[in-house]
Amino acid sequence: MKIAIGNDHAGTDYKLAIVGMLKSKGIEVTNYGTDGTDSVDYPDFTHPVARDVEEGKVDMGIVICGSGNGATMTINKHQNVRGALCWNKEITALAREHNDANILSLPARFIALPQALEMVETFLNTEFEGGRHERRIEKIPCR
């Protein structure tokens, strides 16, 4: 499995922990995020994640910013991207099961790091249910 990850300054610590967890599972990670805490612009680090998902270079993506909103708005401008802003593991599971989300957006300033790691696990291990949900996501024009 291949995952692209991108973050702004608010998500650096989360990104580093997530990358470590993913690599420990043998998952290949492309890191587009900043490794610092100086203020940066989230689109510079989230567009590349969305492009990799859009072009099929990776299986999934993860983006992290302070609220998660800006990152989610940015990634959802790309074709074939279904980015989901999630704040707990239940919403994360539903984003995969019902919406076939392929990029997880995390709000670093509103969730704890252990919670973020649990959400990433849920995102990776939850399958799309299809069925009635398939017809719904087919109505999203970018799919």
C-alpha distance (Angstrom), angle and dihedral (degrees) to the residues before:
residue distance angle dihedral
M1 . . .
K2 3.81 . .
I3 3.80 124.8 .
A4 3.81 129.4 -174.7
I5 3.79 117.0 -152.9
G6 3.79 131.4 -169.6
N7 3.76 133.8 175.8
D8 3.76 144.4 167.5
H9 3.81 125.9 -134.3
A10 3.82 92.9 -74.8
G11 3.78 91.6 59.9
T12 3.79 103.6 44.3
D13 3.81 97.7 105.9
Y14 3.81 91.0 44.7
K15 3.79 92.0 48.7
L16 3.79 93.2 50.4
A17 3.82 91.7 51.1
I18 3.81 92.7 45.3
V19 3.80 92.8 48.5
G20 3.80 89.7 50.8
M21 3.79 91.3 50.6
L22 3.81 93.2 47.1
K23 3.79 93.7 48.1
S24 3.82 90.6 48.9
K25 3.81 86.3 59.7
G26 3.80 92.2 51.4
I27 3.81 93.4 -106.8
E28 3.80 115.8 148.7
V29 3.81 110.9 -126.0
T30 3.79 129.7 -161.2
N31 3.79 107.4 -160.1
Y32 3.80 115.7 -152.5
G33 3.79 95.0 159.3
T34 3.74 131.6 105.1
D35 3.78 116.7 -101.5
G36 3.79 92.7 -154.9
T37 3.78 139.2 74.6
D38 3.81 98.5 -131.1
S39 3.79 112.0 115.8
V40 3.82 113.2 -88.3
D41 3.81 135.3 166.8
Y42 3.81 113.4 -96.6
P43 3.85 95.5 -144.9
D44 3.81 89.4 64.4
F45 3.81 88.8 61.5
T46 3.81 102.1 33.3
H47 3.82 101.9 46.4
P48 3.85 90.7 65.4
V49 3.83 90.6 53.3
A50 3.80 91.1 51.0
R51 3.82 91.4 46.6
D52 3.80 91.1 53.5
V53 3.82 91.0 50.8
E54 3.81 91.5 43.4
E55 3.81 91.9 51.7
G56 3.81 94.9 43.0
K57 3.80 94.0 -116.2
V58 3.82 90.1 129.2
D59 3.78 135.2 27.0
M60 3.80 96.3 -131.0
G61 3.77 142.9 -8.5
I62 3.78 140.3 -138.9
V63 3.79 124.9 -157.0
I64 3.80 127.5 -174.6
C65 3.77 132.1 -168.3
G66 3.80 135.6 146.1
S67 3.80 99.5 -82.3
G68 3.79 98.2 8.5
N69 3.80 89.3 -130.6
G70 3.80 99.8 100.6
A71 3.78 93.0 45.2
T72 3.81 91.4 49.0
M73 3.80 93.3 48.5
T74 3.79 89.7 50.3
I75 3.80 98.2 49.1
N76 3.79 93.9 45.4
K77 3.81 90.3 63.3
H78 3.82 87.9 74.4
Q79 3.79 126.0 88.9
N80 3.81 117.2 -104.7
V81 3.79 91.9 11.2
R82 3.77 118.8 127.4
G83 3.78 103.7 -177.3
A84 3.78 118.8 -174.4
L85 3.78 125.8 -160.4
C86 3.79 104.0 -146.3
W87 3.78 132.5 -177.4
N88 3.82 103.1 179.9
K89 3.80 139.1 21.2
E90 3.82 93.8 -102.2
I91 3.82 92.8 57.7
T92 3.80 88.5 43.8
A93 3.81 91.5 54.5
L94 3.81 91.5 48.6
A95 3.80 91.2 48.9
R96 3.80 88.5 59.3
E97 3.83 98.7 36.0
H98 3.80 98.4 44.8
N99 3.80 105.6 20.9
D100 3.80 103.9 30.9
A101 3.80 88.2 -130.9
N102 3.79 112.1 -166.4
I103 3.81 99.1 -175.0
L104 3.79 123.8 50.5
S105 3.80 115.8 -151.2
L106 3.79 116.8 -158.5
P107 3.84 126.6 -162.0
A108 3.81 100.6 -142.4
R109 3.79 95.4 -170.0
F110 3.80 93.1 53.9
I111 3.80 105.6 43.1
A112 3.80 132.6 53.4
L113 3.80 120.1 -114.8
P114 3.84 94.6 -113.8
Q115 3.80 88.0 52.2
A116 3.82 91.0 50.4
L117 3.81 91.1 51.9
E118 3.81 90.3 49.5
M119 3.81 89.8 50.3
V120 3.80 91.7 51.6
E121 3.82 89.4 51.6
T122 3.80 89.9 50.3
F123 3.81 91.9 47.5
L124 3.80 92.5 51.7
N125 3.80 95.7 44.2
T126 3.81 101.4 43.7
E127 3.80 120.5 90.7
F128 3.80 128.5 -149.5
E129 3.82 109.8 -102.5
G130 3.81 96.2 -148.3
G131 3.79 113.4 -169.8
R132 3.80 113.5 94.0
H133 3.80 89.0 0.8
E134 3.81 91.7 60.2
R135 3.82 92.8 63.1
R136 3.79 89.9 49.5
I137 3.77 96.6 52.7
E138 3.80 89.7 44.7
K139 3.80 85.8 66.3
I140 3.80 90.4 62.5
P141 3.81 101.6 97.6
C142 3.79 97.0 -140.7
R143 3.77 94.4 61.5
